């Protein structure tokens, strides 16, 4: 089943008119005009790209316990075709469950950035020709240099221990998908695969890399815990994949796992960089954290061999909560803490990692932090805070770098939340950019209306996705982000837009510069880590 929508400027603006949230926007901010940002500046609207529900008629009777949120779309990831940048595919969760995964994954594809077609991906029993699994999560997509698209999914059951990491390919821009395969599968309750990602090699057509973490936890007779990074590679356009094997070894440090593995490739050298969050627990029960940091390994032979890990930055993210009700478990949030977003400058090879961290808030709440490397990841800069409202918690950064070295980052923040508001959580999405070397003075604009995050599905916290997406086609920057609706039967939707870096407005007067925020405050806050995030 497919759904089409025309996202003209007028209809997209209308689609983005969301109900004003109590206590939400300060003076001068619009809550009724999707074309106006918080300072009254006009901007191109985002377009709704998830108008329907390909899974609406699927029978969920045998799919296990939990609350299902019909027509709720979450956690998007997008890619554009290097042969035709207007050809874009976005993959996201469709009909989220409260206790893990969704009915399936949907895709919205476009050939012009204006018209989008929504279709089901063949990863669960709810999709035509899909795998015989009850749920899917962690959708990811990447285009190769010949226009082949590679999709990745985590699939599993809620009523059995079965689970797998799955793959599919498309040669027609996402209209159809072939070579559906399970790269690894298990029926062991002690084994959990999680947080998969796929990256097509930009130099070698037909080559793509799937990576994920694989947690092995035994609680008796003696607790045991290990979570290496795994990899599987195709070298024939997804027809076959290599046997899955560990490539980020964690057993040398007991009770350690990776999460959030994702590969970026330097197109000048074909060097592969895999980034991840490394979590070490005090013992095999995996209840108390002793160390958590972002790490990286490299490969110069198309993923056949890998370096030893390099420590990139400390992961200082803290629990994601409503600042006005931090102890209220019903208002807890689930966003991108502990998951890096990474990019490489295609001209210079400079590496960037954006993440949630609390160095600049004394461990009180998360900001968007950035580190970078100019020597292939051997050494890294100290962190810089780049979100432009330092007094507000910020979440879920996504990063991309254009061909001319412009760095762009999208994220959410709570700057519209006022003291005493405990009934709603006014949230907005933002996009900032800066030229190569200009992270001290980014420019920023609001790209979504204010919405109430507390209307999102509750899945370990109010859930928009563990990640969002930001891509570029060499000319335009394209954020893909989820917003919440005040509609129980349509709690969230996916939106996308196209922006020129030069159209982003200047920082608000009086906003502290990123340079002034370089002196990191000591962090004494307790760590709270989710080691499984389906």
N, C-alpha and C positions, 0 to 999 in steps of 0.2 A: 504494500500500500504506500502511495506517495502523496505528498501534500505540496502544493506550490503556493508561493506568496510573492507579491510584487512589493519591494521595499523602496518605493519612491520617497523623496524627501518629505512630501506631505503626509503620506500614510505612515511613514516611520515616526514622524513627529507625533502623530495622533496615537500611534501604538505605545509611545513612551509616556503618555500622560497618566501618571500614577497618582493615586489618592495621596493627599498631603498627610504626613504623619505628625502626630501631636508633638509639639515642642521641637519640630524638626529643623526647619530652615531659619537662619537668622535674617535680619532685615536685609532686603535686597536680593535674597535668594528666591528662585522660582520653584514652586512645587506644582505648578500647573502647566508650565511650558517646557516641553522636552528639548527646546532649542536654546534654552537659557541656562547658563551655569550659575554658580553661587555668587558671583560678583556682578551678575547682570549681563555678562558678555555672551553674545550669540555664538553658537557652534553647530556644525553639522550633526544631525541626529544619529543615534544608533538605530539599526534596523532589527526588527523581530525576525529571527530565522528559525524559530521552533513553533510554528503556528498550530500544529495538529498533534496527534498521538497515534503513531502507527501500531501501537500495542493495545489500543483501547478495548478490543474485543477478545483479548487473550484470557483464557480461563486460568485463574490463579489458585484454584481450590487446593491443588496438591503442592503448592510452592512454599509451604512452610509458614511458621508464625511470623508475627510482626505487623506493623502498620504500613500499608502501601499508599503512596501519594500519587494518585492518577494525574497524568499530564504535567508532572513536575520534572523539569529538565535541569540537570546539574552537571558540573565538572566538565566543561568543554575543552577540547584541544583542536587546533586548526593547522592547516598547511596549505601553501599555494604552489601551483605547478610552475617550475622554472621555465617551461616551454611557453606558458601563457599565464602570467601572474593573476589575471582575472579569474582563472580557474582555481577555485578554492573549495576545500572540503573541511567541514567542522564535524567532529564526533563528540557525543555527549551521552550521559546517562538519561534514560527515559523511564519515568514512573519509579522514582526512588523508593526503596524500602527503608524502614526505620532501623533495622538490625543488619544491614549489609547489602550492598549492591542494588540493582534496579531490575525491572522486568527484562530490560535489554539495553542495547546501545542504538541510538539513532544517528543519522548523518544528514546534514544539510549541505548540499553542494550547489555551486553557482558557476556560471561561465562568464558573468559580466559584473558581479558584485551587486546586482540590483534584484535579479530574480533568483529565488532559492527553492530547491526541491528537497523535501524531507522524506527520508526512507529508512527502513529498518535494516540493521546490519545482521548478518547470519550467525549470531553468537549464542542465542538461547532458543528454547523450544517455541517461544512466542513469535519468532521471526520466520518467514518462509525459507525453508531449506536450512534452518539454523541448527547449531549443535544441540544436543539433548541435555542442556543444563537449565536450571531454574532461574539463575540470576547472572548478571554481568556487571562489571565495574571497570574503572581505570581505562577508559578509552583513550587511544593515542593514534596519531596518523602522521605520515611523512611521505613526501614526494621524492622520487629519484630524478636524476638529470634527464631521463628519457620520458618522463611523465607518468611512470608507474607509481601508484599510490599503495602504501603499505599500512594496514590497520592492525592494531594490537588491542587485546581485551583480556581481562581477568574474568574467568567464568567458574561458577561453582553452584552447588546445591545448598539449600538451607535445611534439608531433611536427611542428608547423607554427608559423609566427609569428602565426597568427590569434589575435585577442583582441577583447573588447568589454566595455562596461559595459551591463548589462541592467537592465530594470525589469519589475515585474508589480504588479497591484493585486488586492485582495480586498474584497468588500463583505459577506462573511459570516463575519468574524472569523477568517479563515485556513483555513476548510474547503476553499475552492477559490480558484484564482488565474486572472485573466484579463489581457488586454492585455499579453502578454509581448512585450517589444520590446528591440531593441538601440539604445541612445542614441548610441553611437559604436562603430565597428568598424574594425579595421586588419589588414593582412596584411604589415606592414613590420617587420623585426626591429629597426630603429632606434627604433621607437615602443613605449612601454609605458605603459598606463593602470594606475592603482594607487589603493588606499585610497579607495574610493568611500563615500559616505554619502548618505542621503536624509532630508529633513525635511519633514513636512507643515506647511503654514501653519495655525496654530491659529485664525486669524481668518477666512480665506477658504476655504470648502469647495471641494474640487476642485483646490486649488493645492498643489503639492509641488515641492521643489527637490532635484535630484541634483547632487552635487559630487564631484570627484576630482582627482588630479594626473595630468598627462600628460607623461611624460619623453621627450624627443627627444635621442638621443645618437648622434653620428657620430664614429667614431674615426679615419677617414682620408678624404681626404688630410690634412685638418687637423681636430683634435679640436673637437667642438662639443657643447654640453650646455645644455639648457633644460628647465624643468619647471613650467609655469604651472598654476594651478588652473583647472579647466574646470567649466562649469555647463550643465545642461539643465533646463527647467521645464515642468511640465504645468499647464494651467489648465482641463482638462476631465476630471478624475478618472482620469488616466493613459491615456486613449484615444490621445492624441498627446502628443509631447514636442517642445519647441523644438530647433532645430539646436544641437548642442553648440558652445560657444565659450569662449575664455579670459575669466575675470573677475578673476583675480589674476595680473597680468602680472609676469613675472620677467625678461624680456629686458633691462630697463633696468639690471639688475645681472648682468653676464655670469656664466655657469656657476652659475646659481641654480635651485633647484626648491622647490616646496611639497610637503608630504606631510601626511596626516591632516586634510584639509579637512573641516569639519563646521559646519553652520549651526544656530544657536539663534535663536528668535524671541521678542522681547518682546511678550507678548499685549496689553499696554496700548497700545502704539504701532504695532504691526506692523513694527517695525524688525528687519531681519535682520542678524545678526552671523555672519560666517564666520571661524573660527579655523583655524590651520594651523601647522605647523613649517616654517620657512624655512631652507634649507641652501644656503650658498654655498661652492663649491669653488675651489681656486686656479687650475684650468684645466679644459679640456674633457674630460680623462680622468676627472674626478670621483673622484679617489683621496685627495686631501688637503683637509680642511675648513678654511676661513678664518673662517667665521662661521656660527653656528646659533642661532636664536631663535624664539620663538613670536610670531606676528603675527595681525592681525585686519583685516578690511575690513567695511564696513557698507553697507546698502542701505535706503532709505526708500520705494522704489517697487516692492516685490515682486520684487526681483532684476533689474530692467531696467538699472539703473546702480549702480555701486559706488564707494566712496571709495578714496582712496589707502591703502596699508597703514599700520597703527600697530604699533609694536613693543610687545609685551606683557611679555615676560620672557625672560631668557637661558635657553637649553636647555643645562643643565650635566649631563645624564645621562651616565653612564659605562657601560662594557661590563657586561652582566648575566652574572655568573659564580657558580659555587659558591665561597663565600669560603674554604673549606678546600682548594680545588684550583683556584685562579684561572687557572693556566696549562694546565689539562687541557682540551683542546678537546672531548673527548667529554662533558664535564660543563658545557659552556656552556649558557646559558639564552636563551630568546627570550621577551620580555615586552613591556611597554608603553613602553619608553624612546623618547622623541622623538615620542610621540603624545599630544596634549592631550585631556583630558576636560572638557567645558564645560557650564555650566548658567546659567539666568537665574532670578532671584527673580520670580515672577509678580505679586507685589504692588508691589515697589519698582523692578524693572528692574535690580537689582544683578547684575553679571556675575561669575562665578567660573570660574577655570581651575585644574584640578588636574593634576599632572604629576610624573614622576620627575625628581629633580634632586639634585645633590651639594654644594650650597653649605654645608650643615650638617655635612658629613662630611669636609671638606677634600679633596673629590674622590676619596675612597676607595671609596664605594659610594653607591647612590641611596637617598634618602628620598622620602616623599610630600610634595610642596610645594604650596602654595596661594597664588594671588594673586587680587585682586578689584578691581572698579571700580564706583564709585557715580555716575559721570558719563557713562554710555553708552560706555565704553571709551576716552575721550580720555586719561585718566590711570589708572595702575594702582598698587596697593600694592606694597611690597616683598614678597618671599616669606616665608611662614611654614611651618615644618615641622609637620605635623599628625599623622603616625604616632606611636604612643605607646610604641614600643620603639626609642629612638634608636640603640641599639647594633647593631641588626639591619637588613640591607638590606630595603627595601620596594619593591613592584612594582605596576604596572598599576592605578592608581587610577581609579575611576569615581565621578562626582559627580551628585547630584540635589538640587533644592530644592523643598520642599513649599509648599503654599499659605500656610501661616503663617510661612514664612521659615526653617524648620528646614533646615539643610544636612546632608546625609549623604554619606559617602565610604566606599566599599568598596575593599579592596586585599589583597594577599598580603604576608606577611613571613616571615623565617627566624629568628625569635626562639627557636625550639626547637632550632636547630642547635647542637651542642656541639663544643668544641674537639677535634680529632683524628678526628671522624667524616668519613671520606672515602668511605663506601660508600653512604650515603643522603643525601637532602636534605630533612629534615623541614620541611614548609611548612604554613601554615594561612591561611585567609581571615578577614578582620576587617571589621567595620562600625563606623564611628564617626559621631557626629552632634553638632551644636551649634546653638543658636539664632542667629538673625540677629545678627551682631556678636560672637559668642562663640567664635571660632576659637581663642582663647587657652586654653580649658578644655573641650575636647571630651570626651565619654564614649564608651566603646568596648566591644565584646564580640567574642569569637571566634564565628564562625558556621559553621565547618567543623571536622571532625576533622583531626588532623594526617595529612598524606599525603606520599608520597615523590615530589617533583617529577621526579626522574630516571627515573621510570617513564613519563613522558609521551612522545609521539612526538618523534622528533628531526627537526626541520625548520629548519635554520639555528640550532639550539639546541633544548633540550628545551622543547616548545611546548604551552602551555595556550591561547594566543591572544594576538595583538597588543593586543587589548582584551577587556574583560569588560563587564558591563552593570549599571546600577542605575537603577531607575525608582521613581516614586511615584504613587499614585492620589489624592493629596490627604489620605489618612488613614494609609496604611501605606507603608513603604519596602520595596521588593522587589529584593534583590540576585539576580543571575543569574551564576553563576560555575562554572568547570570545576575538577574535582579529578582526580587521577591514581589509577589502580588498579594493583595488582600482577597484571595479567592481560594477557598479550601480545595476545590477540584482543579485548580491550576496554580499551584503555589509558587512556581518559579518558571522563568523563561530565559532563553538564550538570545542575546543581542550582539550585533556586530556593526562596526562602522569603519570608515576610511578617513584618515586624517593626514594632512601634510605637516611635517615637523614644524615648518615656519608659521603655521596658523595657531600654534599654542601661545596663549597669552603669557605675559610676564608675571613673575611671582607677586603676590600681594604685598603691599607696602608693609614694612615692619616684620616680614617673615625672616626668621633667623637663617643665615646662609649655611649651606652644608659645611663650608670651611670652619665656621664657628662651632660646629657640632662634632669636630673630629676628636676632641679630648674626651675619650670614653669614660663614663662613670663606672665605678666598681659595681659589680652585680652580686647581690647576696640573696636573690630570690630563689626559692626552691624550684627545681626542674620538674616538669610534668611531661612525660614522653608517651606518645601513643606508638607502640611498636607494630601494631597491625591496624591498617586503615582502609578497609574495603568499602 
